[in-house]
């Protein structure tokens, strides 16, 4: 376990040791950086750099009611080895046949990123490149909707 942590810290410390977000021309890195910025400043004017930030959002549905949406996204921001990290956990939900208000997890995908100023590196991802970009764009919409509802 200690060896794995040391190896991860080594890769995090070496610029360019890990991929920088996918294929050239991909929209995913820019969208993920926007997600990071939006979540980092969500609900606070001045977050501390050491703070652990957790927010969750729901994607889908034609309205503002999260109970009508079938994708849950948990976003975790944290520091490790001197770098700011972002972890996305996206879980698809299925409705119960007996009661549509009850939902069960049908599967999940994750994505872990390292943020260094205005650069973001996707360290690991269960997503195809186009799906990651689409999910990040939908997540930005969900974040904007939640901010609008809280302010309203």
N, CA, C and O atoms as a GROMACS GRO file, in nm:
protein
  608
    1UNK      N    1   0.082  -0.120   0.000
    1UNK     CA    2   0.000   0.000   0.000
    1UNK      C    3   0.087   0.126   0.000
    1UNK      O    4   0.060   0.222  -0.072
    2UNK      N    5   0.191   0.124   0.082
    2UNK     CA    6   0.280   0.239   0.089
    2UNK      C    7   0.354   0.256  -0.044
    2UNK      O    8   0.374   0.368  -0.090
    3UNK      N    9   0.394   0.145  -0.105
    3UNK     CA   10   0.464   0.152  -0.234
    3UNK      C   11   0.374   0.211  -0.341
    3UNK      O   12   0.420   0.290  -0.424
    4UNK      N   13   0.247   0.175  -0.340
    4UNK     CA   14   0.153   0.229  -0.439
    4UNK      C   15   0.135   0.379  -0.419
    4UNK      O   16   0.129   0.454  -0.516
    5UNK      N   17   0.125   0.423  -0.293
    5UNK     CA   18   0.111   0.566  -0.264
    5UNK      C   19   0.236   0.642  -0.308
    5UNK      O   20   0.226   0.752  -0.362
    6UNK      N   21   0.352   0.584  -0.284
    6UNK     CA   22   0.477   0.648  -0.325
    6UNK      C   23   0.487   0.659  -0.477
    6UNK      O   24   0.531   0.760  -0.530
    7UNK      N   25   0.444   0.553  -0.546
    7UNK     CA   26   0.446   0.554  -0.692
    7UNK      C   27   0.351   0.659  -0.746
    7UNK      O   28   0.384   0.731  -0.841
    8UNK      N   29   0.231   0.669  -0.687
    8UNK     CA   30   0.135   0.770  -0.730
    8UNK      C   31   0.192   0.909  -0.707
    8UNK      O   32   0.183   0.995  -0.795
    9UNK      N   33   0.251   0.933  -0.591
    9UNK     CA   34   0.311   1.063  -0.561
    9UNK      C   35   0.421   1.098  -0.662
    9UNK      O   36   0.434   1.213  -0.702
   10UNK      N   37   0.499   0.998  -0.702
   10UNK     CA   38   0.605   1.019  -0.800
   10UNK      C   39   0.546   1.061  -0.934
   10UNK      O   40   0.593   1.157  -0.996
   11UNK      N   41   0.442   0.991  -0.980
   11UNK     CA   42   0.379   1.026  -1.108
   11UNK      C   43   0.313   1.163  -1.102
   11UNK      O   44   0.314   1.237  -1.200
   12UNK      N   45   0.255   1.196  -0.987
   12UNK     CA   46   0.191   1.327  -0.973
   12UNK      C   47   0.292   1.440  -0.978
   12UNK      O   48   0.262   1.549  -1.024
   13UNK      N   49   0.413   1.414  -0.929
   13UNK     CA   50   0.515   1.517  -0.920
   13UNK      C   51   0.588   1.540  -1.052
   13UNK      O   52   0.649   1.645  -1.070
   14UNK      N   53   0.584   1.445  -1.144
   14UNK     CA   54   0.657   1.458  -1.270
   14UNK      C   55   0.565   1.515  -1.378
   14UNK      O   56   0.474   1.446  -1.423
   15UNK      N   57   0.587   1.640  -1.420
   15UNK     CA   58   0.503   1.697  -1.525
   15UNK      C   59   0.515   1.614  -1.653
   15UNK      O   60   0.625   1.578  -1.694
   16UNK      N   61   0.402   1.586  -1.714
   16UNK     CA   62   0.400   1.512  -1.840
   16UNK      C   63   0.412   1.362  -1.823
   16UNK      O   64   0.413   1.290  -1.923
   17UNK      N   65   0.422   1.312  -1.700
   17UNK     CA   66   0.435   1.168  -1.679
   17UNK      C   67   0.304   1.095  -1.707
   17UNK      O   68   0.304   0.976  -1.739
   18UNK      N   69   0.196   1.166  -1.695
   18UNK     CA   70   0.065   1.107  -1.721
   18UNK      C   71  -0.004   1.186  -1.831
   18UNK      O   72   0.032   1.302  -1.855
   19UNK      N   73  -0.103   1.128  -1.898
   19UNK     CA   74  -0.170   1.197  -2.008
   19UNK      C   75  -0.238   1.324  -1.962
   19UNK      O   76  -0.284   1.334  -1.848
   20UNK      N   77  -0.243   1.422  -2.050
   20UNK     CA   78  -0.300   1.552  -2.017
   20UNK      C   79  -0.443   1.567  -2.065
   20UNK      O   80  -0.481   1.674  -2.113
   21UNK      N   81  -0.524   1.464  -2.054
   21UNK     CA   82  -0.666   1.481  -2.080
   21UNK      C   83  -0.714   1.424  -2.211
   21UNK      O   84  -0.829   1.448  -2.246
   22UNK      N   85  -0.635   1.352  -2.285
   22UNK     CA   86  -0.688   1.284  -2.403
   22UNK      C   87  -0.637   1.339  -2.534
   22UNK      O   88  -0.535   1.408  -2.540
   23UNK      N   89  -0.710   1.305  -2.639
   23UNK     CA   90  -0.669   1.337  -2.774
   23UNK      C   91  -0.665   1.488  -2.798
   23UNK      O   92  -0.740   1.565  -2.737
   24UNK      N   93  -0.576   1.527  -2.887
   24UNK     CA   94  -0.566   1.667  -2.923
   24UNK      C   95  -0.698   1.713  -2.982
   24UNK      O   96  -0.758   1.643  -3.064
   25UNK      N   97  -0.744   1.830  -2.940
   25UNK     CA   98  -0.870   1.883  -2.990
   25UNK      C   99  -0.989   1.837  -2.907
   25UNK      O  100  -1.102   1.876  -2.936
   26UNK      N  101  -0.968   1.757  -2.806
   26UNK     CA  102  -1.076   1.710  -2.722
   26UNK      C  103  -1.132   1.826  -2.639
   26UNK      O  104  -1.057   1.913  -2.594
   27UNK      N  105  -1.261   1.825  -2.620
   27UNK     CA  106  -1.326   1.927  -2.538
   27UNK      C  107  -1.327   1.889  -2.391
   27UNK      O  108  -1.350   1.975  -2.306
   28UNK      N  109  -1.303   1.763  -2.359
   28UNK     CA  110  -1.314   1.715  -2.222
   28UNK      C  111  -1.225   1.791  -2.123
   28UNK      O  112  -1.275   1.832  -2.019
   29UNK      N  113  -1.095   1.813  -2.150
   29UNK     CA  114  -1.013   1.883  -2.051
   29UNK      C  115  -1.064   2.022  -2.016
   29UNK      O  116  -1.068   2.058  -1.899
   30UNK      N  117  -1.102   2.100  -2.116
   30UNK     CA  118  -1.152   2.235  -2.090
   30UNK      C  119  -1.282   2.230  -2.010
   30UNK      O  120  -1.302   2.311  -1.919
   31UNK      N  121  -1.370   2.136  -2.043
   31UNK     CA  122  -1.495   2.123  -1.969
   31UNK      C  123  -1.470   2.078  -1.826
   31UNK      O  124  -1.534   2.127  -1.734
   32UNK      N  125  -1.378   1.984  -1.807
   32UNK     CA  126  -1.346   1.937  -1.672
   32UNK      C  127  -1.285   2.048  -1.588
   32UNK      O  128  -1.312   2.057  -1.468
   33UNK      N  129  -1.203   2.133  -1.648
   33UNK     CA  130  -1.145   2.246  -1.576
   33UNK      C  131  -1.254   2.343  -1.533
   33UNK      O  132  -1.249   2.399  -1.423
   34UNK      N  133  -1.354   2.364  -1.618
   34UNK     CA  134  -1.468   2.449  -1.582
   34UNK      C  135  -1.549   2.387  -1.469
   34UNK      O  136  -1.594   2.457  -1.378
   35UNK      N  137  -1.568   2.253  -1.473
   35UNK     CA  138  -1.637   2.184  -1.364
   35UNK      C  139  -1.561   2.206  -1.234
   35UNK      O  140  -1.622   2.239  -1.132
   36UNK      N  141  -1.431   2.189  -1.238
   36UNK     CA  142  -1.348   2.210  -1.119
   36UNK      C  143  -1.368   2.351  -1.063
   36UNK      O  144  -1.391   2.368  -0.944
   37UNK      N  145  -1.358   2.452  -1.150
   37UNK     CA  146  -1.374   2.591  -1.105
   37UNK      C  147  -1.512   2.617  -1.046
   37UNK      O  148  -1.524   2.684  -0.944
   38UNK      N  149  -1.616   2.564  -1.110
   38UNK     CA  150  -1.753   2.585  -1.062
   38UNK      C  151  -1.775   2.518  -0.926
   38UNK      O  152  -1.836   2.578  -0.837
   39UNK      N  153  -1.728   2.397  -0.910
   39UNK     CA  154  -1.747   2.325  -0.784
   39UNK      C  155  -1.662   2.387  -0.674
   39UNK      O  156  -1.707   2.399  -0.559
   40UNK      N  157  -1.541   2.427  -0.707
   40UNK     CA  158  -1.450   2.488  -0.608
   40UNK      C  159  -1.510   2.613  -0.547
   40UNK      O  160  -1.492   2.638  -0.428
   41UNK      N  161  -1.580   2.690  -0.626
   41UNK     CA  162  -1.638   2.816  -0.577
   41UNK      C  163  -1.786   2.805  -0.543
   41UNK      O  164  -1.850   2.905  -0.511
   42UNK      N  165  -1.840   2.686  -0.549
   42UNK     CA  166  -1.983   2.665  -0.522
   42UNK      C  167  -2.012   2.691  -0.375
   42UNK      O  168  -1.961   2.621  -0.287
   43UNK      N  169  -2.095   2.792  -0.348
   43UNK     CA  170  -2.140   2.818  -0.212
   43UNK      C  171  -2.042   2.889  -0.122
   43UNK      O  172  -2.072   2.909  -0.004
   44UNK      N  173  -1.927   2.928  -0.172
   44UNK     CA  174  -1.831   2.999  -0.088
   44UNK      C  175  -1.754   3.100  -0.172
   44UNK      O  176  -1.727   3.077  -0.289
   45UNK      N  177  -1.720   3.211  -0.110
   45UNK     CA  178  -1.647   3.315  -0.182
   45UNK      C  179  -1.497   3.287  -0.184
   45UNK      O  180  -1.428   3.324  -0.279
   46UNK      N  181  -1.447   3.223  -0.078
   46UNK     CA  182  -1.302   3.202  -0.070
   46UNK      C  183  -1.270   3.066  -0.008
   46UNK      O  184  -1.243   3.058   0.112
   47UNK      N  185  -1.273   2.960  -0.088
   47UNK     CA  186  -1.238   2.829  -0.032
   47UNK      C  187  -1.090   2.822   0.004
   47UNK      O  188  -1.006   2.882  -0.063
   48UNK      N  189  -1.060   2.749   0.109
   48UNK     CA  190  -0.920   2.734   0.147
   48UNK      C  191  -0.857   2.626   0.060
   48UNK      O  192  -0.926   2.531   0.022
   49UNK      N  193  -0.728   2.637   0.028
   49UNK     CA  194  -0.664   2.538  -0.059
   49UNK      C  195  -0.660   2.398   0.002
   49UNK      O  196  -0.656   2.300  -0.072
   50UNK      N  197  -0.661   2.387   0.135
   50UNK     CA  198  -0.653   2.257   0.200
   50UNK      C  199  -0.789   2.190   0.216
   50UNK      O  200  -0.796   2.074   0.256
   51UNK      N  201  -0.895   2.261   0.186
   51UNK     CA  202  -1.029   2.210   0.214
   51UNK      C  203  -1.066   2.090   0.127
   51UNK      O  204  -1.030   2.081   0.009
   52UNK      N  205  -1.138   2.001   0.189
   52UNK     CA  206  -1.198   1.889   0.118
   52UNK      C  207  -1.338   1.935   0.078
   52UNK      O  208  -1.417   1.973   0.164
   53UNK      N  209  -1.369   1.932  -0.051
   53UNK     CA  210  -1.498   1.981  -0.099
   53UNK      C  211  -1.572   1.865  -0.162
   53UNK      O  212  -1.520   1.796  -0.249
   54UNK      N  213  -1.696   1.844  -0.118
   54UNK     CA  214  -1.782   1.741  -0.177
   54UNK      C  215  -1.913   1.806  -0.217
   54UNK      O  216  -1.976   1.876  -0.137
   55UNK      N  217  -1.955   1.782  -0.341
   55UNK     CA  218  -2.084   1.829  -0.389
   55UNK      C  219  -2.145   1.718  -0.473
   55UNK      O  220  -2.073   1.640  -0.536
   56UNK      N  221  -2.277   1.712  -0.473
   56UNK     CA  222  -2.341   1.615  -0.563
   56UNK      C  223  -2.448   1.684  -0.645
   56UNK      O  224  -2.511   1.780  -0.601
   57UNK      N  225  -2.467   1.631  -0.766
   57UNK     CA  226  -2.558   1.688  -0.863
   57UNK      C  227  -2.632   1.575  -0.934
   57UNK      O  228  -2.589   1.460  -0.931
   58UNK      N  229  -2.743   1.611  -0.997
   58UNK     CA  230  -2.819   1.514  -1.075
   58UNK      C  231  -2.832   1.564  -1.218
   58UNK      O  232  -2.859   1.682  -1.242
   59UNK      N  233  -2.812   1.472  -1.313
   59UNK     CA  234  -2.820   1.504  -1.455
   59UNK      C  235  -2.942   1.436  -1.514
   59UNK      O  236  -2.978   1.325  -1.474
   60UNK      N  237  -3.006   1.504  -1.608
   60UNK     CA  238  -3.120   1.447  -1.678
   60UNK      C  239  -3.249   1.514  -1.637
   60UNK      O  240  -3.252   1.604  -1.554
   61UNK      N  241  -3.357   1.467  -1.698
   61UNK     CA  242  -3.490   1.521  -1.663
   61UNK      C  243  -3.512   1.658  -1.721
   61UNK      O  244  -3.418   1.737  -1.737
   62UNK      N  245  -3.635   1.687  -1.751
   62UNK     CA  246  -3.668   1.814  -1.815
   62UNK      C  247  -3.695   1.928  -1.716
   62UNK      O  248  -3.726   2.039  -1.758
   63UNK      N  249  -3.684   1.902  -1.585
   63UNK     CA  250  -3.721   2.005  -1.489
   63UNK      C  251  -3.617   2.018  -1.378
   63UNK      O  252  -3.512   1.953  -1.381
   64UNK      N  253  -3.648   2.104  -1.280
   64UNK     CA  254  -3.554   2.132  -1.171
   64UNK      C  255  -3.562   2.030  -1.057
   64UNK      O  256  -3.483   2.037  -0.963
   65UNK      N  257  -3.655   1.938  -1.063
   65UNK     CA  258  -3.674   1.839  -0.956
   65UNK      C  259  -3.574   1.724  -0.974
   65UNK      O  260  -3.584   1.648  -1.071
   66UNK      N  261  -3.480   1.712  -0.881
   66UNK     CA  262  -3.378   1.608  -0.892
   66UNK      C  263  -3.435   1.468  -0.885
   66UNK      O  264  -3.371   1.373  -0.932
   67UNK      N  265  -3.554   1.451  -0.828
   67UNK     CA  266  -3.613   1.317  -0.822
   67UNK      C  267  -3.655   1.268  -0.960
   67UNK      O  268  -3.682   1.149  -0.977
   68UNK      N  269  -3.661   1.355  -1.058
   68UNK     CA  270  -3.695   1.316  -1.195
   68UNK      C  271  -3.571   1.288  -1.280
   68UNK      O  272  -3.583   1.262  -1.400
   69UNK      N  273  -3.454   1.294  -1.220
   69UNK     CA  274  -3.329   1.276  -1.294
   69UNK      C  275  -3.268   1.140  -1.260
   69UNK      O  276  -3.278   1.094  -1.146
   70UNK      N  277  -3.206   1.078  -1.359
   70UNK     CA  278  -3.161   0.940  -1.343
   70UNK      C  279  -3.009   0.921  -1.345
   70UNK      O  280  -2.961   0.808  -1.360
   71UNK      N  281  -2.934   1.030  -1.329
   71UNK     CA  282  -2.788   1.018  -1.320
   71UNK      C  283  -2.741   1.104  -1.204
   71UNK      O  284  -2.768   1.224  -1.199
   72UNK      N  285  -2.671   1.042  -1.111
   72UNK     CA  286  -2.615   1.113  -0.995
   72UNK      C  287  -2.465   1.130  -1.017
   72UNK      O  288  -2.396   1.037  -1.059
   73UNK      N  289  -2.415   1.251  -0.988
   73UNK     CA  290  -2.272   1.278  -1.001
   73UNK      C  291  -2.221   1.333  -0.868
   73UNK      O  292  -2.268   1.436  -0.820
   74UNK      N  293  -2.125   1.263  -0.811
   74UNK     CA  294  -2.057   1.311  -0.691
   74UNK      C  295  -1.924   1.369  -0.734
   74UNK      O  296  -1.850   1.307  -0.811
   75UNK      N  297  -1.893   1.489  -0.685
   75UNK     CA  298  -1.767   1.556  -0.719
   75UNK      C  299  -1.690   1.580  -0.588
   75UNK      O  300  -1.742   1.640  -0.494
   76UNK      N  301  -1.567   1.531  -0.584
   76UNK     CA  302  -1.482   1.546  -0.467
   76UNK      C  303  -1.355   1.620  -0.508
   76UNK      O  304  -1.287   1.579  -0.602
   77UNK      N  305  -1.325   1.728  -0.436
   77UNK     CA  306  -1.201   1.803  -0.457
   77UNK      C  307  -1.115   1.785  -0.333
   77UNK      O  308  -1.164   1.796  -0.221
   78UNK      N  309  -0.987   1.756  -0.352
   78UNK     CA  310  -0.897   1.734  -0.240
   78UNK      C  311  -0.753   1.759  -0.284
   78UNK      O  312  -0.725   1.770  -0.403
   79UNK      N  313  -0.663   1.766  -0.188
   79UNK     CA  314  -0.521   1.787  -0.216
   79UNK      C  315  -0.446   1.659  -0.184
   79UNK      O  316  -0.475   1.592  -0.085
   80UNK      N  317  -0.348   1.626  -0.270
   80UNK     CA  318  -0.260   1.512  -0.245
   80UNK      C  319  -0.125   1.544  -0.307
   80UNK      O  320  -0.117   1.585  -0.423
   81UNK      N  321  -0.020   1.524  -0.232
   81UNK     CA  322   0.114   1.545  -0.285
   81UNK      C  323   0.138   1.684  -0.340
   81UNK      O  324   0.216   1.700  -0.434
   82UNK      N  325   0.073   1.785  -0.285
   82UNK     CA  326   0.091   1.922  -0.332
   82UNK      C  327   0.008   1.959  -0.453
   82UNK      O  328   0.017   2.071  -0.503
   83UNK      N  329  -0.076   1.865  -0.501
   83UNK     CA  330  -0.160   1.893  -0.617
   83UNK      C  331  -0.307   1.892  -0.577
   83UNK      O  332  -0.347   1.819  -0.487
   84UNK      N  333  -0.386   1.972  -0.646
   84UNK     CA  334  -0.530   1.971  -0.628
   84UNK      C  335  -0.586   1.861  -0.717
   84UNK      O  336  -0.549   1.850  -0.834
   85UNK      N  337  -0.674   1.780  -0.662
   85UNK     CA  338  -0.732   1.667  -0.734
   85UNK      C  339  -0.883   1.683  -0.744
   85UNK      O  340  -0.945   1.748  -0.660
   86UNK      N  341  -0.941   1.622  -0.847
   86UNK     CA  342  -1.086   1.619  -0.863
   86UNK      C  343  -1.126   1.477  -0.900
   86UNK      O  344  -1.070   1.418  -0.992
   87UNK      N  345  -1.222   1.423  -0.829
   87UNK     CA  346  -1.274   1.288  -0.856
   87UNK      C  347  -1.422   1.303  -0.888
   87UNK      O  348  -1.498   1.363  -0.812
   88UNK      N  349  -1.463   1.246  -1.001
   88UNK     CA  350  -1.604   1.240  -1.039
   88UNK      C  351  -1.649   1.096  -1.028
   88UNK      O  352  -1.580   1.005  -1.074
   89UNK      N  353  -1.765   1.075  -0.967
   89UNK     CA  354  -1.825   0.942  -0.962
   89UNK      C  355  -1.965   0.958  -1.019
   89UNK      O  356  -2.050   1.023  -0.958
   90UNK      N  357  -1.990   0.898  -1.135
   90UNK     CA  358  -2.117   0.912  -1.206
   90UNK      C  359  -2.192   0.780  -1.195
   90UNK      O  360  -2.142   0.675  -1.237
   91UNK      N  361  -2.312   0.786  -1.138
   91UNK     CA  362  -2.391   0.665  -1.116
   91UNK      C  363  -2.525   0.675  -1.189
   91UNK      O  364  -2.602   0.768  -1.168
   92UNK      N  365  -2.550   0.576  -1.275
   92UNK     CA  366  -2.680   0.567  -1.343
   92UNK      C  367  -2.779   0.503  -1.246
   92UNK      O  368  -2.746   0.407  -1.176
   93UNK      N  369  -2.899   0.556  -1.244
   93UNK     CA  370  -3.003   0.507  -1.154
   93UNK      C  371  -3.119   0.450  -1.235
   93UNK      O  372  -3.157   0.506  -1.337
   94UNK      N  373  -3.175   0.338  -1.189
   94UNK     CA  374  -3.294   0.282  -1.252
   94UNK      C  375  -3.410   0.288  -1.153
   94UNK      O  376  -3.391   0.273  -1.032
   95UNK      N  377  -3.528   0.310  -1.206
   95UNK     CA  378  -3.647   0.322  -1.121
   95UNK      C  379  -3.706   0.184  -1.094
   95UNK      O  380  -3.704   0.095  -1.179
   96UNK      N  381  -3.758   0.169  -0.975
   96UNK     CA  382  -3.824   0.046  -0.936
   96UNK      C  383  -3.956   0.034  -1.012
   96UNK      O  384  -4.026   0.133  -1.031
   97UNK      N  385  -3.990  -0.086  -1.055
   97UNK     CA  386  -4.118  -0.107  -1.125
   97UNK      C  387  -4.236  -0.091  -1.030
   97UNK      O  388  -4.343  -0.046  -1.070
   98UNK      N  389  -4.216  -0.129  -0.905
   98UNK     CA  390  -4.326  -0.122  -0.809
   98UNK      C  391  -4.351   0.020  -0.759
   98UNK      O  392  -4.465   0.055  -0.726
   99UNK      N  393  -4.246   0.102  -0.753
   99UNK     CA  394  -4.261   0.240  -0.707
   99UNK      C  395  -4.159   0.326  -0.779
   99UNK      O  396  -4.040   0.318  -0.748
  100UNK      N  397  -4.200   0.408  -0.876
  100UNK     CA  398  -4.106   0.487  -0.956
  100UNK      C  399  -4.028   0.591  -0.876
  100UNK      O  400  -3.931   0.648  -0.927
  101UNK      N  401  -4.068   0.616  -0.751
  101UNK     CA  402  -3.992   0.710  -0.666
  101UNK      C  403  -3.866   0.646  -0.611
  101UNK      O  404  -3.775   0.715  -0.566
  102UNK      N  405  -3.860   0.512  -0.616
  102UNK     CA  406  -3.744   0.439  -0.564
  102UNK      C  407  -3.648   0.413  -0.680
  102UNK      O  408  -3.688   0.363  -0.785
  103UNK      N  409  -3.521   0.447  -0.658
  103UNK     CA  410  -3.420   0.426  -0.761
  103UNK      C  411  -3.306   0.343  -0.703
  103UNK      O  412  -3.273   0.352  -0.585
  104UNK      N  413  -3.248   0.262  -0.790
  104UNK     CA  414  -3.133   0.179  -0.752
  104UNK      C  415  -3.018   0.209  -0.847
  104UNK      O  416  -3.038   0.243  -0.963
  105UNK      N  417  -2.897   0.196  -0.794
  105UNK     CA  418  -2.779   0.215  -0.878
  105UNK      C  419  -2.770   0.104  -0.981
  105UNK      O  420  -2.781  -0.014  -0.947
  106UNK      N  421  -2.751   0.142  -1.107
  106UNK     CA  422  -2.743   0.044  -1.216
  106UNK      C  423  -2.599   0.029  -1.265
  106UNK      O  424  -2.570  -0.062  -1.343
  107UNK      N  425  -2.512   0.114  -1.222
  107UNK     CA  426  -2.372   0.110  -1.265
  107UNK      C  427  -2.309   0.246  -1.246
  107UNK      O  428  -2.379   0.347  -1.242
  108UNK      N  429  -2.178   0.247  -1.234
  108UNK     CA  430  -2.111   0.376  -1.217
  108UNK      C  431  -1.978   0.378  -1.292
  108UNK      O  432  -1.919   0.275  -1.324
  109UNK      N  433  -1.935   0.500  -1.318
  109UNK     CA  434  -1.807   0.525  -1.383
  109UNK      C  435  -1.738   0.637  -1.307
  109UNK      O  436  -1.803   0.723  -1.248
  110UNK      N  437  -1.606   0.634  -1.310
  110UNK     CA  438  -1.531   0.735  -1.239
  110UNK      C  439  -1.428   0.803  -1.326
  110UNK      O  440  -1.392   0.754  -1.433
  111UNK      N  441  -1.381   0.916  -1.277
  111UNK     CA  442  -1.277   0.992  -1.345
  111UNK      C  443  -1.198   1.067  -1.238
  111UNK      O  444  -1.257   1.132  -1.151
  112UNK      N  445  -1.066   1.057  -1.244
  112UNK     CA  446  -0.981   1.128  -1.149
  112UNK      C  447  -0.889   1.221  -1.227
  112UNK      O  448  -0.826   1.180  -1.324
  113UNK      N  449  -0.881   1.347  -1.183
  113UNK     CA  450  -0.801   1.448  -1.252
  113UNK      C  451  -0.708   1.518  -1.153
  113UNK      O  452  -0.737   1.530  -1.034
  114UNK      N  453  -0.595   1.564  -1.206
  114UNK     CA  454  -0.503   1.648  -1.131
  114UNK      C  455  -0.511   1.788  -1.192
  114UNK      O  456  -0.502   1.803  -1.313
  115UNK      N  457  -0.528   1.888  -1.107
  115UNK     CA  458  -0.540   2.026  -1.153
  115UNK      C  459  -0.415   2.102  -1.110
  115UNK      O  460  -0.378   2.100  -0.992
  116UNK      N  461  -0.352   2.167  -1.204
  116UNK     CA  462  -0.232   2.245  -1.178
  116UNK      C  463  -0.250   2.381  -1.243
  116UNK      O  464  -0.212   2.402  -1.359
  117UNK      N  465  -0.306   2.472  -1.168
  117UNK     CA  466  -0.334   2.606  -1.221
  117UNK      C  467  -0.441   2.600  -1.329
  117UNK      O  468  -0.556   2.567  -1.301
  118UNK      N  469  -0.402   2.633  -1.452
  118UNK     CA  470  -0.496   2.633  -1.564
  118UNK      C  471  -0.485   2.506  -1.647
  118UNK      O  472  -0.541   2.499  -1.757
  119UNK      N  473  -0.414   2.405  -1.596
  119UNK     CA  474  -0.399   2.278  -1.667
  119UNK      C  475  -0.467   2.168  -1.588
  119UNK      O  476  -0.470   2.169  -1.465
  120UNK      N  477  -0.522   2.074  -1.661
  120UNK     CA  478  -0.584   1.959  -1.597
  120UNK      C  479  -0.536   1.833  -1.668
  120UNK      O  480  -0.525   1.829  -1.790
  121UNK      N  481  -0.507   1.731  -1.590
  121UNK     CA  482  -0.463   1.603  -1.645
  121UNK      C  483  -0.560   1.496  -1.598
  121UNK      O  484  -0.585   1.483  -1.478
  122UNK      N  485  -0.614   1.420  -1.691
  122UNK     CA  486  -0.700   1.308  -1.655
  122UNK      C  487  -0.608   1.191  -1.621
  122UNK      O  488  -0.542   1.135  -1.708
  123UNK      N  489  -0.605   1.154  -1.493
  123UNK     CA  490  -0.516   1.047  -1.447
  123UNK      C  491  -0.576   0.911  -1.473
  123UNK      O  492  -0.505   0.817  -1.509
  124UNK      N  493  -0.707   0.899  -1.455
  124UNK     CA  494  -0.776   0.773  -1.485
  124UNK      C  495  -0.920   0.806  -1.518
  124UNK      O  496  -0.978   0.902  -1.467
  125UNK      N  497  -0.978   0.724  -1.605
  125UNK     CA  498  -1.117   0.746  -1.645
  125UNK      C  499  -1.178   0.617  -1.697
  125UNK      O  500  -1.114   0.542  -1.770
  126UNK      N  501  -1.301   0.592  -1.657
  126UNK     CA  502  -1.377   0.478  -1.709
  126UNK      C  503  -1.457   0.516  -1.833
  126UNK      O  504  -1.527   0.433  -1.890
  127UNK      N  505  -1.448   0.642  -1.874
  127UNK     CA  506  -1.526   0.696  -1.985
  127UNK      C  507  -1.449   0.690  -2.116
  127UNK      O  508  -1.326   0.697  -2.118
  128UNK      N  509  -1.524   0.675  -2.226
  128UNK     CA  510  -1.469   0.704  -2.358
  128UNK      C  511  -1.454   0.855  -2.366
  128UNK      O  512  -1.527   0.927  -2.297
  129UNK      N  513  -1.362   0.904  -2.447
  129UNK     CA  514  -1.335   1.048  -2.457
  129UNK      C  515  -1.461   1.130  -2.485
  129UNK      O  516  -1.486   1.230  -2.418
  130UNK      N  517  -1.540   1.089  -2.584
  130UNK     CA  518  -1.660   1.166  -2.620
  130UNK      C  519  -1.764   1.162  -2.508
  130UNK      O  520  -1.836   1.260  -2.486
  131UNK      N  521  -1.773   1.049  -2.436
  131UNK     CA  522  -1.868   1.039  -2.326
  131UNK      C  523  -1.826   1.126  -2.208
  131UNK      O  524  -1.910   1.182  -2.139
  132UNK      N  525  -1.697   1.138  -2.186
  132UNK     CA  526  -1.648   1.222  -2.077
  132UNK      C  527  -1.679   1.369  -2.107
  132UNK      O  528  -1.721   1.442  -2.018
  133UNK      N  529  -1.659   1.411  -2.230
  133UNK     CA  530  -1.690   1.549  -2.269
  133UNK      C  531  -1.840   1.576  -2.255
  133UNK      O  532  -1.880   1.681  -2.205
  134UNK      N  533  -1.923   1.482  -2.300
  134UNK     CA  534  -2.068   1.499  -2.290
  134UNK      C  535  -2.114   1.506  -2.144
  134UNK      O  536  -2.196   1.589  -2.108
  135UNK      N  537  -2.059   1.417  -2.062
  135UNK     CA  538  -2.095   1.414  -1.921
  135UNK      C  539  -2.052   1.542  -1.851
  135UNK      O  540  -2.127   1.596  -1.770
  136UNK      N  541  -1.932   1.591  -1.881
  136UNK     CA  542  -1.884   1.716  -1.822
  136UNK      C  543  -1.972   1.833  -1.862
  136UNK      O  544  -2.001   1.920  -1.780
  137UNK      N  545  -2.015   1.837  -1.989
  137UNK     CA  546  -2.103   1.945  -2.035
  137UNK      C  547  -2.239   1.938  -1.964
  137UNK      O  548  -2.293   2.041  -1.922
  138UNK      N  549  -2.294   1.817  -1.950
  138UNK     CA  550  -2.420   1.801  -1.879
  138UNK      C  551  -2.405   1.837  -1.732
  138UNK      O  552  -2.496   1.893  -1.672
  139UNK      N  553  -2.291   1.805  -1.674
  139UNK     CA  554  -2.265   1.839  -1.535
  139UNK      C  555  -2.257   1.990  -1.516
  139UNK      O  556  -2.308   2.042  -1.416
  140UNK      N  557  -2.196   2.060  -1.609
  140UNK     CA  558  -2.192   2.207  -1.601
  140UNK      C  559  -2.332   2.266  -1.602
  140UNK      O  560  -2.360   2.363  -1.531
  141UNK      N  561  -2.421   2.208  -1.682
  141UNK     CA  562  -2.561   2.254  -1.685
  141UNK      C  563  -2.627   2.227  -1.550
  141UNK      O  564  -2.699   2.312  -1.499
  142UNK      N  565  -2.604   2.109  -1.493
  142UNK     CA  566  -2.662   2.074  -1.363
  142UNK      C  567  -2.610   2.167  -1.253
  142UNK      O  568  -2.687   2.206  -1.165
  143UNK      N  569  -2.483   2.201  -1.257
  143UNK     CA  570  -2.426   2.292  -1.158
  143UNK      C  571  -2.489   2.430  -1.170
  143UNK      O  572  -2.526   2.490  -1.070
  144UNK      N  573  -2.501   2.480  -1.293
  144UNK     CA  574  -2.564   2.610  -1.316
  144UNK      C  575  -2.709   2.610  -1.268
  144UNK      O  576  -2.755   2.707  -1.208
  145UNK      N  577  -2.781   2.501  -1.295
  145UNK     CA  578  -2.921   2.491  -1.250
  145UNK      C  579  -2.930   2.493  -1.098
  145UNK      O  580  -3.016   2.560  -1.042
  146UNK      N  581  -2.842   2.419  -1.032
  146UNK     CA  582  -2.844   2.413  -0.886
  146UNK      C  583  -2.809   2.549  -0.825
  146UNK      O  584  -2.870   2.591  -0.727
  147UNK      N  585  -2.712   2.618  -0.884
  147UNK     CA  586  -2.677   2.753  -0.837
  147UNK      C  587  -2.795   2.847  -0.854
  147UNK      O  588  -2.823   2.929  -0.766
  148UNK      N  589  -2.863   2.836  -0.967
  148UNK     CA  590  -2.979   2.923  -0.993
  148UNK      C  591  -3.089   2.897  -0.891
  148UNK      O  592  -3.149   2.991  -0.839
  149UNK      N  593  -3.115   2.770  -0.861
  149UNK     CA  594  -3.219   2.735  -0.765
  149UNK      C  595  -3.185   2.782  -0.624
  149UNK      O  596  -3.273   2.829  -0.551
  150UNK      N  597  -3.059   2.772  -0.586
  150UNK     CA  598  -3.018   2.814  -0.452
  150UNK      C  599  -3.030   2.965  -0.438
  150UNK      O  600  -3.076   3.015  -0.335
  151UNK      N  601  -2.988   3.039  -0.541
  151UNK     CA  602  -2.995   3.185  -0.536
  151UNK      C  603  -3.139   3.234  -0.543
  151UNK      O  604  -3.173   3.336  -0.483
  152UNK      N  605  -3.224   3.160  -0.616
  152UNK     CA  606  -3.364   3.200  -0.636
  152UNK      C  607  -3.445   3.176  -0.514
  152UNK      O  608  -3.565   3.204  -0.513
   0.00000   0.00000   0.00000
